[in-house]
Amino acid sequence: MVTLSDVAKEANVSKMTVSRVINHPEQVTEELKVLVEAAMTKLDYHPNTVAQALVNHRSNVVKFVTLEDIDTTEPYYMNLLFGFAKGLTKKHYAFQLITNCDEIELGRADGYLITGARTKNYELFDHLKKPFVLFGENHRGFDFVDNDNQTGTRMATEYALSRLYKHIIFIGIDVKEAFEYSREAGYINTLQKNKLIPQIYRISNHSHSAQSLIKEHFSEFKKDTCFICASDRIATGVVRQLQDMDGRVPEDFGVIGYDGVFLDQVSNPKLTTIRQSIFEMGELLAQMLLQKIDQSGSPQGEILIDPTLVRRGSTR
């Protein structure tokens, strides 16, 4: 059986260096990592992750905690889960899915990824004994990964203006959370730079809520209006109701969504949307959490990923 000593000999380095490459790669140079990993591949050496976990007093398990309902009609969280799982696999970690906040600290785990967090949950996080990171920006200083929400709505608003829509309306999600404030800010700042007056509606994040809004206010909406929506779910409802009211999309009314995971493609016409890199963010969350565990809970800060604008048939 190939041993650590065999790898060290093949790479012409010490056993300590091989151990660091395996357990603490952030402590060695990229050149050494490449050298040792090449030797491991050549000798078909696989670290004993169970033994490593025992030595380090770890379980090699983290918890994926979601504090909001997972809607099975769209693969938003599935993309996040797969990205997170890929990031964990590189370090031979597994994860446990938790949907009840009362179960976060039950059983063994080395840390937690928490999604769907709201301000009301922050007090709970202050008392967690294990390292954790959040999916989603916050203003409490918790480590997080998210897309750049403000940049996303700025891009959407600028695009609507470039398509010569004269009236730009934002339909946001009715929550007092950091991500929503950022999305509204991107829209508001862009309109103000263009000397236009913002107009904002806030509704629950459901397509039927968007349909009700459009139905109630349709007579107030002028032609050449583009709706910037805080989610694709809202945007699909807007498109559906505009068409039911004989509003022409995209000639008279444009609609831009936010997420770009699934609903944007099943809408008719397909949605112009701001696409988040959900899979990539899942990988980054895994890296951040495992690094935080390795560093005994040291703060990791924040990572914001730029979203992309996807142009489709809901805008002219």
C-alpha positions in Angstrom: 0.0 0.0 0.0 1.3 3.5 -0.9 2.2 5.5 2.1 2.8 9.2 2.9 6.5 8.5 2.9 6.3 7.1 -0.6 4.7 10.3 -1.8 7.3 12.4 0.0 10.1 10.4 -1.7 8.6 10.6 -5.1 8.1 14.4 -4.8 11.5 14.8 -3.1 9.9 16.7 -0.2 9.4 16.0 3.5 6.5 14.1 5.0 5.5 17.3 6.7 5.2 19.1 3.4 3.0 16.3 2.0 0.8 16.5 5.1 0.4 20.2 4.7 -0.6 19.9 1.1 -3.3 17.5 2.1 -4.5 19.1 5.3 -3.6 22.8 5.0 -3.0 23.7 1.3 -3.3 27.4 2.1 0.0 27.1 4.0 2.1 25.9 1.0 3.1 27.5 -2.3 1.3 26.6 -5.5 4.5 25.1 -6.9 4.7 22.7 -4.0 1.0 21.8 -4.3 1.5 20.9 -8.0 4.6 18.8 -7.2 3.0 16.8 -4.4 -0.3 16.3 -6.2 1.5 15.0 -9.2 3.3 12.5 -7.0 0.0 11.4 -5.4 -1.6 11.0 -8.8 1.4 9.0 -10.1 1.4 6.6 -7.1 -2.4 6.5 -6.9 -2.3 7.7 -3.3 -5.5 8.5 -1.5 -5.5 10.1 2.0 -7.3 8.3 4.7 -9.9 10.9 5.4 -11.5 8.9 8.3 -8.2 8.8 10.1 -7.6 12.4 9.4 -10.9 13.4 10.8 -10.3 11.4 14.0 -6.9 13.0 14.5 -8.3 16.5 14.0 -11.4 15.7 16.2 -13.7 16.4 13.3 -16.7 14.6 11.7 -15.9 15.7 8.1 -19.6 16.6 7.9 -21.2 20.1 7.6 -24.8 21.0 7.6 -26.7 22.7 4.7 -29.3 24.7 6.6 -32.2 26.3 4.7 -34.5 28.5 6.6 -37.1 29.0 3.9 -39.3 26.7 1.9 -37.6 25.0 -1.1 -40.0 25.3 -4.0 -39.7 22.1 -6.0 -40.9 23.7 -9.2 -37.5 25.4 -9.8 -34.0 24.1 -9.4 -32.6 27.2 -7.6 -31.5 25.3 -4.5 -30.6 22.2 -6.4 -28.0 24.2 -8.3 -26.7 25.6 -5.0 -26.6 22.1 -3.4 -24.7 20.6 -6.3 -22.2 23.5 -6.3 -21.8 23.2 -2.5 -21.4 19.4 -2.8 -18.7 19.7 -5.5 -16.7 22.2 -3.3 -17.0 19.8 -0.3 -15.9 16.7 -2.3 -12.5 18.3 -3.0 -11.9 18.1 0.7 -13.6 14.7 1.3 -16.5 16.3 3.2 -20.1 15.3 3.2 -23.2 17.4 4.1 -26.5 16.9 5.9 -29.6 18.8 4.8 -31.5 20.6 7.6 -34.8 22.4 7.1 -35.7 23.1 10.8 -33.6 25.8 12.6 -34.2 24.0 15.9 -32.1 21.1 14.6 -29.0 23.1 13.6 -26.9 22.0 16.5 -28.3 18.5 16.9 -25.8 15.7 16.1 -22.2 16.1 15.0 -21.0 18.6 12.4 -17.9 20.8 11.9 -19.8 23.8 10.6 -22.9 25.2 8.9 -23.9 26.8 5.6 -27.1 28.8 6.2 -29.4 29.9 3.5 -32.7 31.9 3.5 -31.6 33.7 6.7 -33.7 36.7 7.8 -33.0 39.4 10.3 -35.1 37.6 12.9 -32.7 34.7 12.8 -29.6 36.7 13.6 -29.9 36.3 17.4 -29.8 32.5 16.9 -26.6 32.8 14.9 -24.9 34.8 17.6 -25.1 31.7 19.9 -23.9 29.0 17.4 -20.8 27.3 18.7 -19.5 26.0 15.3 -18.2 28.1 12.3 -20.9 29.1 9.8 -21.3 31.1 6.6 -24.4 32.6 5.0 -25.6 32.4 1.5 -26.9 36.0 1.0 -25.7 39.4 2.0 -26.3 40.8 5.4 -25.5 44.0 7.4 -24.4 42.2 10.6 -20.9 41.3 9.6 -21.6 37.6 9.2 -19.4 35.9 6.5 -21.3 35.5 3.3 -21.3 34.8 -0.5 -23.9 36.4 -2.8 -24.2 37.8 -6.2 -23.8 41.6 -6.5 -27.5 42.6 -6.2 -27.0 46.3 -6.7 -24.9 45.7 -9.8 -27.6 43.3 -11.2 -30.5 45.8 -11.0 -28.2 48.6 -12.3 -27.5 46.5 -15.4 -31.2 45.7 -15.8 -32.2 49.4 -15.5 -29.5 50.5 -17.9 -30.6 47.9 -20.4 -34.2 49.0 -20.2 -33.2 52.6 -20.9 -31.1 51.5 -23.8 -34.1 49.8 -25.3 -35.9 53.2 -25.3 -38.5 52.4 -22.6 -39.6 55.7 -21.2 -41.0 54.5 -17.9 -39.1 52.1 -15.7 -40.9 50.6 -12.7 -39.4 48.3 -10.1 -41.4 45.5 -8.5 -39.6 44.3 -5.4 -40.1 41.6 -2.8 -41.8 42.8 0.3 -39.1 42.0 2.8 -36.8 44.3 4.8 -33.6 42.4 4.0 -30.2 43.4 2.7 -30.5 41.8 -0.7 -33.8 43.6 -1.4 -32.4 47.0 -0.3 -29.4 46.4 -2.6 -31.6 45.6 -5.6 -33.7 48.6 -5.0 -30.6 50.8 -4.7 -29.2 49.6 -8.1 -32.5 50.7 -9.7 -32.9 54.0 -7.8 -29.3 55.1 -8.4 -29.5 54.4 -12.1 -32.7 56.3 -12.6 -31.5 59.3 -10.6 -28.3 59.5 -12.7 -30.7 59.7 -15.7 -32.8 62.3 -14.0 -35.9 60.0 -13.8 -38.2 59.5 -10.9 -38.2 56.0 -9.3 -41.5 54.1 -8.9 -41.5 51.1 -6.7 -44.1 48.4 -5.8 -43.4 45.7 -3.2 -45.2 42.4 -3.2 -44.7 38.8 -1.9 -42.4 36.7 -4.1 -45.2 34.8 -6.0 -46.4 35.1 -9.6 -50.0 35.4 -8.5 -49.1 38.5 -6.4 -47.6 40.0 -9.5 -50.7 39.2 -11.5 -52.9 40.9 -8.9 -50.7 44.0 -9.0 -50.8 44.4 -12.7 -54.5 43.7 -12.9 -55.2 46.4 -10.2 -53.0 49.1 -11.7 -53.0 48.3 -15.4 -54.9 51.5 -16.4 -52.1 53.5 -14.7 -49.3 51.9 -16.7 -48.4 53.9 -19.9 -47.0 52.3 -23.0 -43.2 52.2 -23.3 -43.0 50.9 -19.7 -40.4 48.3 -18.6 -40.9 46.4 -15.3 -37.7 45.6 -13.4 -38.6 42.6 -11.2 -36.7 41.4 -8.1 -37.2 37.7 -9.2 -38.1 35.6 -12.2 -41.1 34.4 -10.2 -42.5 37.9 -10.1 -41.6 38.6 -13.7 -43.5 35.6 -15.0 -46.6 36.8 -13.3 -46.2 40.3 -14.7 -45.8 38.9 -18.3 -48.8 36.6 -17.9 -51.1 39.3 -16.6 -50.0 41.9 -19.1 -50.9 39.5 -21.9 -54.2 38.7 -20.3 -54.9 42.5 -20.4 -54.0 42.6 -24.1 -50.7 44.4 -23.3 -48.1 43.8 -26.0 -44.9 42.3 -24.7 -42.2 43.4 -25.6 -43.4 46.2 -27.9 -45.4 48.3 -25.4 -44.3 46.7 -22.1 -40.9 45.2 -21.3 -40.2 42.8 -18.4 -36.8 42.0 -16.8 -36.5 39.3 -14.2 -33.8 38.3 -11.7 -32.3 34.8 -11.0 -31.9 33.1 -14.4 -32.3 29.5 -13.1 -35.4 28.0 -14.7 -38.5 30.1 -14.8 -36.9 32.6 -17.2 -36.8 29.8 -19.8 -40.4 28.5 -19.5 -42.0 32.0 -19.6 -43.6 32.9 -23.0 -41.9 34.9 -24.2 -38.7 33.9 -22.5 -37.5 36.4 -19.9 -34.8 38.9 -20.2 -33.2 38.4 -16.8 -30.3 38.9 -14.5 -28.6 35.5 -14.1 -26.9 34.6 -10.8 -24.1 32.1 -10.9 -25.7 29.8 -8.3 -23.5 26.8 -8.9 -20.3 28.8 -8.6 -21.6 30.5 -5.4 -22.2 27.0 -4.0 -18.6 26.0 -4.6 -17.4 29.3 -3.1 -19.5 28.8 0.0 -18.0 25.3 0.5 -14.5 26.8 0.2 -15.2 29.6 2.6 -16.8 27.3 5.2 -14.0 24.7 5.1 -11.3 27.4 5.3 -13.1 28.9 8.3 -13.2 25.5 9.9 -9.5 25.0 9.3 -8.8 28.5 10.7 -10.8 27.8 14.0 -13.6 30.1 13.0 -11.6 33.1 11.9 -13.7 35.7 9.9 -13.7 35.2 6.2 -15.4 38.4 5.0 -17.7 38.6 2.0 -17.6 37.5 -1.6 -19.8 39.2 -4.2 -20.1 37.6 -7.7 -21.1 39.8 -10.7 -24.3 38.6 -12.3 -24.9 38.6 -16.1 -27.6 40.1 -18.2 -29.4 37.6 -20.4 -31.3 39.2 -23.3 -34.5 37.4 -24.4 -38.0 38.1 -25.8 -39.6 39.9 -22.9 -37.8 43.1 -23.9 -37.5 44.7 -27.4 
